[in-house]
Amino acid sequence: MGNVERKVYFGNQWVRDTKGEWHELTQATFTADNTARVGYRKDYGGGASEQQFFLRNCGFFNDYTPYNQPLERKPTGKKPTVNLDQLP
Protein backbone atom coordinates (compact mmCIF):
# COMPACT_ATOMS: atom_id res chain seq x y z
CA MET A 1 0.00 0.00 0.00
CA GLY A 2 2.84 2.37 -0.84
CA ASN A 3 0.39 4.64 -2.65
CA VAL A 4 -1.35 5.54 0.63
CA GLU A 5 0.20 8.34 2.70
CA ARG A 6 0.80 7.65 6.39
CA LYS A 7 1.28 10.35 9.00
CA VAL A 8 1.89 10.13 12.74
CA TYR A 9 2.16 12.84 15.41
CA PHE A 10 4.30 12.78 18.55
CA GLY A 11 3.52 15.28 21.27
CA ASN A 12 4.36 15.94 24.91
CA GLN A 13 7.54 13.87 24.96
CA TRP A 14 9.72 13.75 28.05
CA VAL A 15 12.78 11.95 29.39
CA ARG A 16 13.77 11.40 33.01
CA ASP A 17 17.38 11.64 34.11
CA THR A 18 19.13 9.54 36.75
CA LYS A 19 18.27 12.16 39.40
CA GLY A 20 14.54 11.76 38.73
CA GLU A 21 14.17 15.10 36.96
CA TRP A 22 11.90 15.31 33.90
CA HIS A 23 13.07 17.16 30.75
CA GLU A 24 10.77 17.99 27.87
CA LEU A 25 11.98 17.01 24.39
CA THR A 26 11.39 19.97 22.09
CA GLN A 27 14.23 19.40 19.62
CA ALA A 28 14.87 16.46 17.31
CA THR A 29 16.69 15.57 14.10
CA PHE A 30 14.88 14.14 11.10
CA THR A 31 16.83 11.09 9.92
CA ALA A 32 16.33 8.54 7.15
CA ASP A 33 16.66 4.82 6.55
CA ASN A 34 18.64 3.27 3.71
CA THR A 35 15.64 3.33 1.34
CA ALA A 36 15.62 7.12 1.54
CA ARG A 37 19.40 7.49 1.58
CA VAL A 38 19.89 5.60 -1.71
CA GLY A 39 16.94 7.42 -3.29
CA TYR A 40 14.58 4.51 -3.96
CA ARG A 41 11.73 6.66 -2.68
CA LYS A 42 11.49 10.33 -1.83
CA ASP A 43 8.00 10.44 -0.38
CA TYR A 44 9.06 10.91 3.22
CA GLY A 45 8.93 13.87 5.52
CA GLY A 46 8.98 15.15 9.03
CA GLY A 47 8.58 18.37 10.90
CA ALA A 48 6.86 20.15 13.72
CA SER A 49 3.31 21.41 13.94
CA GLU A 50 2.69 23.54 17.02
CA GLN A 51 3.41 21.28 20.03
CA GLN A 52 3.96 18.05 18.10
CA PHE A 53 6.53 16.44 15.85
CA PHE A 54 5.24 14.51 12.87
CA LEU A 55 6.52 11.89 10.43
CA ARG A 56 4.93 11.04 7.09
CA ASN A 57 5.75 8.61 4.31
CA CYS A 58 4.35 6.90 1.20
CA GLY A 59 1.66 8.37 -1.03
CA PHE A 60 4.09 9.61 -3.71
CA PHE A 61 4.15 13.26 -2.54
CA ASN A 62 6.91 15.56 -3.80
CA ASP A 63 7.62 17.87 -0.85
CA TYR A 64 10.00 15.56 0.99
CA THR A 65 12.10 16.68 3.94
CA PRO A 66 15.89 16.51 3.51
CA TYR A 67 17.27 14.19 6.18
CA ASN A 68 19.50 15.36 9.05
CA GLN A 69 17.19 18.36 9.35
CA PRO A 70 16.87 19.84 12.86
CA LEU A 71 13.29 20.07 14.14
CA GLU A 72 11.84 22.05 17.01
CA ARG A 73 8.36 22.03 18.52
CA LYS A 74 6.72 24.33 21.05
CA PRO A 75 6.81 23.02 24.64
CA THR A 76 3.66 21.81 26.38
CA GLY A 77 4.98 22.17 29.92
CA LYS A 78 2.88 19.13 30.95
CA LYS A 79 5.16 16.79 32.88
CA PRO A 80 4.22 13.10 33.01
CA THR A 81 2.33 11.95 36.09
CA VAL A 82 3.58 8.36 35.94
CA ASN A 83 5.62 7.09 38.89
CA LEU A 84 8.38 5.07 37.23
CA ASP A 85 9.61 3.78 40.58
CA GLN A 86 6.43 1.70 40.92
CA LEU A 87 6.92 -0.12 37.61
CA PRO A 88 8.24 -3.71 37.76
Secondary structure, DSSP 8 states (H G I E B T S, - for coil): -TTS-EEEEEES-EEE-TTS-EEE--EEEE---HHHHTTS---EEEEEETTEEEEEE-S--S----TTEEEE-----------GGG--
